[in-house]
Amino acid sequence: MDSYKPKPLLNKSELKQIKRSRTRVHGQKVITDDVKKLKSLSVTPDLPEEELVNYYKEPIWIEYYIPRESRFAYEIKYLYVYLVNSEPRPAPMDSILREALKNDQFVDLVDIARLHPEKEKLIRASYTNSWPFFESISNGYKQYQQTKDPYYLRVPLYHTENLMKREPSLSTLEFTGNFFIHNLNWLIRRMNRGGKEFSLEDETISILIKRRNEYWEKKNLPTDEDFDLFAALFYEQAFPNRGLEEIEAAELLDEDTYF
């Protein structure tokens, strides 16, 4: 992270103006501020290649309306969201998560249940209806271990993303800790290293953005106007029926959630 040096692009008043400035052309909502500013956004962060594995990459469609030609122009750039690691609760809680973070290991819940028979009843009772998904995740993870081919991580990634929506469970609260975010980050990094294309659901990306913003605020890191503008464009496209103010209010209300 020490090499992260966001380049200044817009001051706060300009950024606020772009975020809130909208109009409709032929019934479509488009960005109408200075096109040169939007076109000047970098395609990738100014980071070494080896550090980009720690970011989730989301394509963003930027729409330009050209009045003189009465047409839209489109361009794809990318929102890079830094992956923030989970933080275990104070010991002795979350020993499973703490060990996984220390050794950069994937938390295979099927193996955890086998290695901790005294907790198997708690784990299985917490995931009675979703246990087959954890078995599928475990199978995909083991195939990856054998082949080192990130292709086999696609199913574990999407199952993990879906199962996150049902958290927290008694198992995560009383034993394992929040291993879902850890596993999600672990899977994204391995897919990145393998050069595999993939995409996450909008709600999942929103969680990653929220965690990144909280991390930036906690560490008092420099404001990155490029990221803020890309994030605003993402919300505009992912949740077109929700205004920026409504999204920000929802994030404030949600700040004490498990993730």
Backbone hydrogen bonds in HBPLUS format (Angstrom, degrees):
<---DONOR---> <-ACCEPTOR-->    atom                        ^
c    i                          cat <-CA-CA->   ^        H-A-AA   ^      H-
h    n   atom  resd res      DA  || num        DHA   H-A  angle D-A-AA Bond
n    s   type  num  typ     dist DA aas  dist angle  dist       angle   num
A0004-TYR N   A0001-MET O   2.97 MM   3  5.32 164.3  2.00 114.3 118.9     1
A0015-LEU N   A0011-ASN O   2.94 MM   4  6.19 162.3  1.98 158.3 164.0     2
A0016-LYS N   A0012-LYS O   2.91 MM   4  6.02 163.4  1.93 147.7 152.2     3
A0017-GLN N   A0013-SER O   2.99 MM   4  6.15 150.0  2.08 139.3 147.5     4
A0018-ILE N   A0014-GLU O   2.99 MM   4  6.29 158.3  2.04 151.3 156.0     5
A0019-LYS N   A0015-LEU O   2.92 MM   4  6.15 163.4  1.94 154.7 159.5     6
A0020-ARG N   A0016-LYS O   3.09 MM   4  6.21 152.0  2.17 144.6 151.0     7
A0021-SER N   A0017-GLN O   2.82 MM   4  5.69 131.5  2.06 144.5 156.9     8
A0030-VAL N   A0023-THR O   3.19 MM   7  6.02 156.7  2.24 158.4 164.5     9
A0025-VAL N   A0028-GLN O   2.90 MM   3  5.28 156.4  1.96 146.6 148.4    10
A0028-GLN N   A0025-VAL O   3.04 MM   3  5.28 167.3  2.05 112.3 116.2    11
A0037-LYS N   A0034-ASP O   3.15 MM   3  5.50 129.0  2.43 103.9 115.6    12
A0038-LEU N   A0034-ASP O   3.40 MM   4  6.83 157.9  2.45 147.6 152.9    13
A0039-LYS N   A0035-VAL O   2.83 MM   4  6.06 160.7  1.87 157.1 163.0    14
A0040-SER N   A0036-LYS O   2.99 MM   4  6.03 129.1  2.26 134.7 147.0    15
A0040-SER N   A0037-LYS O   3.22 MM   3  5.13 133.7  2.45  91.4 103.9    16
A0041-LEU N   A0038-LEU O   3.25 MM   3  5.59 163.0  2.28 107.6 112.8    17
A0047-LEU N   A0045-PRO O   2.86 MM   2  5.48 129.4  2.12 108.3  92.7    18
A0051-GLU N   A0048-PRO O   2.97 MM   3  5.50 147.7  2.07 113.9 123.4    19
A0052-LEU N   A0049-GLU O   3.17 MM   3  5.37 143.4  2.31 103.4 113.5    20
A0054-ASN N   A0051-GLU O   3.07 MM   3  5.78 164.2  2.10 118.8 123.8    21
A0055-TYR N   A0052-LEU O   3.14 MM   3  5.45 144.9  2.27 119.6 118.0    22
A0083-LEU N   A0054-ASN O   2.91 MM  29  5.66 164.4  1.93 161.4 157.5    23
A0056-TYR N   A0081-VAL O   2.82 MM  25  5.06 159.5  1.86 143.5 144.9    24
A0081-VAL N   A0056-TYR O   2.82 MM  25  5.06 165.1  1.84 149.3 153.0    25
A0058-GLU N   A0079-LEU O   2.85 MM  21  5.06 163.7  1.88 148.0 153.6    26
A0079-LEU N   A0058-GLU O   2.80 MM  21  5.06 168.1  1.81 155.3 154.4    27
A0060-ILE N   A0077-LYS O   2.65 MM  17  5.27 163.9  1.67 161.6 158.3    28
A0077-LYS N   A0060-ILE O   2.98 MM  17  5.27 162.7  2.01 151.6 154.9    29
A0062-ILE N   A0075-GLU O   2.78 MM  13  5.23 171.6  1.79 163.4 166.0    30
A0075-GLU N   A0062-ILE O   3.01 MM  13  5.23 139.8  2.18 142.8 153.4    31
A0064-TYR N   A0073-ALA O   2.72 MM   9  4.94 163.8  1.75 156.0 159.1    32
A0073-ALA N   A0064-TYR O   2.66 MM   9  4.94 152.4  1.73 147.6 156.1    33
A0066-ILE N   A0071-ARG O   2.86 MM   5  5.57 173.7  1.87 175.4 173.3    34
A0069-GLU N   A0066-ILE O   3.05 MM   3  5.53 138.0  2.23 111.9 123.1    35
A0070-SER N   A0066-ILE O   2.78 MM   4  5.74 116.1  2.20 145.4 163.5    36
A0070-SER N   A0067-PRO O   3.13 MM   3  4.78 143.9  2.27  92.9 103.7    37
A0093-MET N   A0090-PRO O   3.15 MM   3  5.96 139.4  2.33 133.8 130.2    38
A0098-ARG N   A0094-ASP O   2.89 MM   4  6.07 163.9  1.92 155.1 160.3    39
A0099-GLU N   A0095-SER O   3.00 MM   4  6.08 158.7  2.05 144.6 149.3    40
A0100-ALA N   A0096-ILE O   3.06 MM   4  6.27 156.7  2.11 145.8 152.5    41
A0101-LEU N   A0097-LEU O   2.92 MM   4  6.16 159.7  1.96 155.9 160.6    42
A0102-LYS N   A0098-ARG O   3.00 MM   4  6.16 161.1  2.04 145.8 151.4    43
A0103-ASN N   A0099-GLU O   3.06 MM   4  6.22 157.5  2.11 149.7 154.3    44
A0104-ASP N   A0100-ALA O   2.83 MM   4  5.52 106.4  2.38 137.0 152.5    45
A0105-GLN N   A0100-ALA O   2.89 MM   5  4.66 159.3  1.93 132.9 139.5    46
A0104-ASP N   A0101-LEU O   3.39 MM   3  5.03 158.2  2.44  95.2 101.5    47
A0111-ASP N   A0108-ASP O   3.04 MM   3  5.41 117.6  2.45 105.9 120.0    48
A0112-ILE N   A0108-ASP O   2.92 MM   4  6.24 153.7  1.99 150.3 159.0    49
A0113-ALA N   A0109-LEU O   2.93 MM   4  6.12 158.9  1.98 148.3 152.1    50
A0114-ARG N   A0110-VAL O   3.16 MM   4  6.41 147.8  2.27 138.4 147.2    51
A0115-LEU N   A0111-ASP O   2.83 MM   4  6.04 155.7  1.88 153.5 160.0    52
A0116-HIS N   A0112-ILE O   2.93 MM   4  5.96 129.9  2.19 142.8 155.0    53
A0119-LYS N   A0116-HIS O   2.84 MM   3  5.53 160.5  1.87 123.9 130.3    54
A0120-GLU N   A0117-PRO O   3.29 MM   3  4.94 155.4  2.35  94.4 101.7    55
A0123-ILE N   A0119-LYS O   2.95 MM   4  6.21 164.6  1.98 159.6 164.0    56
A0124-ARG N   A0120-GLU O   2.87 MM   4  6.01 175.0  1.88 158.0 159.5    57
A0125-ALA N   A0121-LYS O   2.92 MM   4  5.90 155.2  1.98 144.6 152.1    58
A0126-SER N   A0122-LEU O   3.04 MM   4  6.14 142.2  2.19 139.7 149.3    59
A0127-TYR N   A0123-ILE O   3.22 MM   4  6.49 132.4  2.46 140.1 152.2    60
A0127-TYR N   A0124-ARG O   3.23 MM   3  5.19 134.4  2.45  93.3 105.3    61
A0130-SER N   A0127-TYR O   3.25 MM   3  5.15 131.9  2.50  94.2 107.3    62
A0131-TRP N   A0127-TYR O   2.92 MM   4  5.43 115.6  2.34 152.6 155.1    63
A0133-PHE N   A0130-SER O   2.95 MM   3  5.49 136.1  2.14 114.5 126.2    64
A0134-PHE N   A0131-TRP O   2.97 MM   3  5.13 119.4  2.35 102.5 117.7    65
A0135-GLU N   A0131-TRP O   3.01 MM   4  6.38 149.6  2.11 153.5 162.9    66
A0136-SER N   A0132-PRO O   2.97 MM   4  6.22 148.8  2.07 140.2 148.4    67
A0137-ILE N   A0133-PHE O   2.87 MM   4  6.16 155.1  1.93 146.7 153.7    68
A0138-SER N   A0134-PHE O   2.89 MM   4  6.06 158.6  1.94 143.0 148.8    69
A0139-ASN N   A0135-GLU O   2.94 MM   4  6.17 156.2  2.00 145.1 151.2    70
A0140-GLY N   A0136-SER O   2.99 MM   4  6.24 163.9  2.02 151.2 155.0    71
A0141-TYR N   A0137-ILE O   2.90 MM   4  6.10 159.9  1.95 152.1 158.1    72
A0142-LYS N   A0138-SER O   2.94 MM   4  6.13 157.8  1.99 149.2 154.9    73
A0143-GLN N   A0139-ASN O   3.00 MM   4  6.24 151.7  2.08 146.4 154.2    74
A0144-TYR N   A0140-GLY O   3.01 MM   4  6.28 150.0  2.10 144.2 152.4    75
A0145-GLN N   A0141-TYR O   2.94 MM   4  6.27 155.0  2.00 147.5 154.4    76
A0146-GLN N   A0142-LYS O   3.05 MM   4  6.28 149.0  2.15 143.0 150.5    77
A0147-THR N   A0143-GLN O   2.98 MM   4  6.11 154.1  2.05 147.0 153.9    78
A0148-LYS N   A0144-TYR O   2.53 MM   4  4.84 152.0  1.60 145.5 151.8    79
A0152-TYR N   A0149-ASP O   3.21 MM   3  6.30 159.4  2.26 132.1 132.2    80
A0153-LEU N   A0150-PRO O   2.94 MM   3  5.17 161.7  1.97 111.1 116.9    81
A0154-ARG N   A0151-TYR O   3.33 MM   3  5.90 171.1  2.34 115.6 117.9    82
A0157-LEU N   A0153-LEU O   2.93 MM   4  5.99 151.4  2.01 145.5 153.6    83
A0158-TYR N   A0154-ARG O   3.04 MM   4  6.35 165.1  2.07 157.9 160.0    84
A0159-HIS N   A0155-VAL O   2.90 MM   4  6.00 161.5  1.93 159.0 164.6    85
A0160-THR N   A0156-PRO O   2.92 MM   4  5.87 157.2  1.97 140.0 147.0    86
A0161-GLU N   A0157-LEU O   2.98 MM   4  6.19 157.6  2.03 146.1 152.4    87
A0162-ASN N   A0158-TYR O   3.08 MM   4  6.25 152.0  2.16 139.0 145.8    88
A0163-LEU N   A0159-HIS O   2.86 MM   4  6.07 164.0  1.89 157.3 161.5    89
A0164-MET N   A0160-THR O   3.04 MM   4  6.11 142.7  2.19 147.0 155.4    90
A0165-LYS N   A0162-ASN O   3.26 MM   3  5.84 148.8  2.36 110.8 117.7    91
A0166-ARG N   A0163-LEU O   3.05 MM   3  5.65 160.7  2.09 117.6 123.2    92
A0167-GLU N   A0164-MET O   3.16 MM   3  5.48 168.3  2.17 115.8 117.6    93
A0173-LEU N   A0169-SER O   3.02 MM   4  6.21 156.7  2.08 149.5 156.7    94
A0174-GLU N   A0170-LEU O   2.83 MM   4  5.75 152.4  1.90 146.8 153.2    95
A0175-PHE N   A0171-SER O   2.86 MM   4  5.41 140.3  2.02 138.4 146.5    96
A0176-THR N   A0171-SER O   3.01 MM   5  6.24 147.1  2.12 141.8 148.6    97
A0177-GLY N   A0172-THR O   2.96 MM   5  4.46 134.5  2.17 114.2 124.5    98
A0179-PHE N   A0177-GLY O   2.77 MM   2  5.68 126.6  2.06 115.4  98.9    99
A0183-ASN N   A0179-PHE O   2.76 MM   4  5.95 163.2  1.79 152.1 156.5   100
A0184-LEU N   A0180-PHE O   2.81 MM   4  6.01 160.6  1.84 151.1 157.0   101
A0185-ASN N   A0181-ILE O   2.92 MM   4  6.11 170.0  1.93 154.5 156.4   102
A0186-TRP N   A0182-HIS O   2.89 MM   4  6.08 160.9  1.93 150.3 156.4   103
A0187-LEU N   A0183-ASN O   2.85 MM   4  6.02 162.0  1.88 154.0 157.9   104
A0188-ILE N   A0184-LEU O   2.96 MM   4  6.18 162.4  1.99 152.9 157.8   105
A0189-ARG N   A0185-ASN O   2.96 MM   4  6.16 164.4  1.99 153.5 157.4   106
A0190-ARG N   A0186-TRP O   3.07 MM   4  6.32 156.7  2.13 146.2 152.4   107
A0191-MET N   A0187-LEU O   2.91 MM   4  6.13 157.3  1.96 151.0 157.5   108
A0192-ASN N   A0188-ILE O   2.86 MM   4  6.07 154.6  1.92 148.8 156.3   109
A0193-ARG N   A0189-ARG O   2.93 MM   4  6.17 161.3  1.97 148.4 153.0   110
A0194-GLY N   A0190-ARG O   3.06 MM   4  6.20 144.4  2.19 139.6 148.8   111
A0196-LYS N   A0191-MET O   3.05 MM   5  5.35 163.8  2.08 158.0 156.0   112
A0195-GLY N   A0192-ASN O   2.97 MM   3  5.08 156.7  2.03 104.3 111.8   113
A0204-THR N   A0201-GLU O   3.06 MM   3  5.29 120.7  2.43 101.4 115.8   114
A0205-ILE N   A0201-GLU O   3.03 MM   4  6.39 159.4  2.07 155.6 161.7   115
A0206-SER N   A0202-ASP O   2.92 MM   4  6.18 150.5  2.01 147.3 155.6   116
A0207-ILE N   A0203-GLU O   3.15 MM   4  6.48 146.6  2.27 139.4 147.2   117
A0207-ILE N   A0204-THR O   3.09 MM   3  5.11 118.9  2.48  94.6 109.3   118
A0208-LEU N   A0204-THR O   3.04 MM   4  6.43 156.5  2.10 149.6 155.8   119
A0209-ILE N   A0205-ILE O   2.87 MM   4  6.15 156.1  1.93 151.7 158.2   120
A0210-LYS N   A0206-SER O   2.91 MM   4  6.10 162.1  1.94 147.4 152.4   121
A0211-ARG N   A0207-ILE O   2.93 MM   4  6.17 162.4  1.97 151.9 156.2   122
A0212-ARG N   A0208-LEU O   2.92 MM   4  6.08 155.8  1.97 144.4 151.6   123
A0213-ASN N   A0209-ILE O   2.87 MM   4  6.11 162.9  1.90 155.5 159.5   124
A0214-GLU N   A0210-LYS O   2.98 MM   4  6.20 158.1  2.03 149.8 155.7   125
A0215-TYR N   A0211-ARG O   2.99 MM   4  6.14 153.5  2.06 144.3 151.6   126
A0216-TRP N   A0212-ARG O   2.93 MM   4  6.19 157.6  1.98 151.7 157.7   127
A0217-GLU N   A0213-ASN O   2.99 MM   4  6.20 158.3  2.04 146.4 152.0   128
A0218-LYS N   A0214-GLU O   2.87 MM   4  6.02 159.8  1.91 146.9 153.1   129
A0219-LYS N   A0215-TYR O   2.95 MM   4  6.06 159.5  1.99 151.8 156.4   130
A0220-ASN N   A0216-TRP O   2.94 MM   4  5.80 107.5  2.48 130.4 146.8   131
A0221-LEU N   A0216-TRP O   2.99 MM   5  5.17 161.1  2.03 147.5 152.3   132
A0220-ASN N   A0217-GLU O   3.18 MM   3  4.91 149.3  2.28  93.9 103.0   133
A0228-ASP N   A0224-ASP O   3.05 MM   4  6.37 166.1  2.07 155.3 159.4   134
A0229-LEU N   A0225-GLU O   2.95 MM   4  6.07 159.2  1.99 148.8 153.5   135
A0230-PHE N   A0226-ASP O   2.93 MM   4  6.16 164.7  1.96 153.6 158.2   136
A0231-ALA N   A0227-PHE O   2.77 MM   4  5.94 160.5  1.81 156.7 162.4   137
A0232-ALA N   A0228-ASP O   2.99 MM   4  6.19 152.2  2.06 140.2 147.6   138
A0233-LEU N   A0229-LEU O   2.93 MM   4  6.24 155.1  2.00 148.7 155.5   139
A0234-PHE N   A0230-PHE O   2.81 MM   4  6.10 150.6  1.90 147.4 156.4   140
A0235-TYR N   A0231-ALA O   2.98 MM   4  6.29 165.1  2.00 154.1 156.0   141
A0236-GLU N   A0232-ALA O   2.99 MM   4  6.16 151.8  2.07 142.7 151.2   142
A0237-GLN N   A0233-LEU O   3.02 MM   4  6.25 148.5  2.12 145.7 153.0   143
A0237-GLN N   A0234-PHE O   3.09 MM   3  5.23 120.9  2.46  97.3 111.5   144
A0238-ALA N   A0234-PHE O   2.71 MM   4  5.84 164.0  1.73 161.2 166.8   145
A0239-PHE N   A0235-TYR O   2.92 MM   4  5.47 158.4  1.97 136.4 142.6   146
A0242-ARG N   A0239-PHE O   3.03 MM   3  5.56 165.4  2.05 122.7 125.1   147
A0247-ILE N   A0243-GLY O   3.06 MM   4  6.38 156.5  2.12 152.5 158.8   148
A0248-GLU N   A0244-LEU O   2.95 MM   4  6.19 166.4  1.97 155.5 158.8   149
A0249-ALA N   A0245-GLU O   2.94 MM   4  6.12 154.4  2.01 144.9 152.1   150
A0250-ALA N   A0246-GLU O   2.95 MM   4  6.14 154.2  2.01 144.3 151.3   151
A0251-GLU N   A0247-ILE O   2.98 MM   4  6.26 151.6  2.06 149.5 157.1   152
A0252-LEU N   A0248-GLU O   3.07 MM   4  6.34 151.2  2.16 143.8 151.2   153
A0253-LEU N   A0249-ALA O   3.03 MM   4  6.32 157.9  2.08 150.1 155.5   154
A0254-ASP N   A0250-ALA O   2.99 MM   4  6.07 133.0  2.22 136.5 149.3   155
A0255-GLU N   A0252-LEU O   3.36 MM   3  5.28 169.2  2.38 104.5 106.6   156
A0257-THR N   A0254-ASP O   3.14 MM   3  5.59 159.7  2.19 125.4 124.2   157
